[in-house]
Amino acid sequence: MSNKVYDVLKDISLCWMPLGIAFVGVCLEALNVPSAGVVMTILVAANTFLGGVVKYYKSKYDREGE
């Protein structure tokens, strides 16, 4: 994975995705969407997965640098 791709994924998983998830969650609750909890669970799981991928590649990069 290139440094540019890593940096983009890191920015998405640590900043933009959590902000978007929070915004979507607030909107769904404000609109009384019945399945808001399910949608939020799926979005948070996707963000957690992406964070794990980023962490894996960072660890791999750090090991290769030693």
matplotlib code that plots the C-alpha trace (Angstrom):
import matplotlib.pyplot as plt

x = [0.0, 1.4, 1.9, -0.7, -3.4, -2.5, -2.8, -6.2, -7.5, -6.2, -7.9, -11.2, -11.1, -10.0, -11.7, -14.2, -16.0, -16.7, -18.0, -20.3, -21.5, -22.3, -24.2, -26.2, -27.0, -28.3, -30.4, -31.9, -32.8, -34.2, -36.4, -37.4, -36.3, -37.2, -34.1, -31.6, -29.9, -29.3, -27.9, -25.6, -24.3, -23.5, -21.7, -19.7, -18.7, -17.5, -15.5, -14.0, -13.0, -11.4, -9.5, -8.2, -7.0, -5.1, -3.6, -2.5, -0.7, 0.9, 2.3, 3.4, 5.2, 6.8, 8.2, 9.6, 11.4, 13.3]
y = [0.0, 3.4, 6.2, 8.3, 5.5, 4.9, 8.6, 8.8, 5.7, 7.0, 10.3, 8.6, 6.1, 8.5, 11.8, 11.9, 8.6, 9.1, 12.6, 11.3, 8.5, 10.9, 13.2, 10.3, 9.0, 12.4, 12.8, 9.4, 9.9, 13.3, 11.9, 8.9, 6.3, 3.0, 1.1, 3.9, 1.6, -1.1, 1.5, 2.9, -0.5, -1.3, 2.0, 1.7, -1.8, -0.6, 2.1, -0.3, -2.7, 0.2, 1.2, -2.3, -2.4, 0.9, -0.4, -3.7, -1.8, 0.6, -2.4, -4.1, -0.9, -0.4, -4.0, -3.6, -0.5, -2.2]
z = [0.0, -0.9, 1.6, -0.2, 0.0, 3.7, 4.5, 2.8, 4.6, 7.9, 7.4, 6.5, 9.3, 12.1, 11.1, 8.3, 8.8, 12.5, 11.8, 9.1, 11.3, 14.1, 11.7, 10.2, 13.6, 14.8, 11.7, 11.9, 15.5, 14.8, 12.1, 14.3, 11.8, 13.3, 12.2, 13.2, 15.7, 13.1, 10.6, 13.3, 14.3, 10.6, 10.1, 13.3, 12.4, 9.0, 10.6, 13.1, 10.2, 8.3, 11.4, 11.8, 8.2, 8.7, 11.9, 10.2, 7.4, 9.9, 11.9, 8.7, 7.6, 11.0, 11.0, 7.5, 8.6, 11.4]

ax = plt.figure().add_subplot(projection="3d")
ax.plot(x, y, z, "-o")
ax.set_aspect("equal")
plt.show()
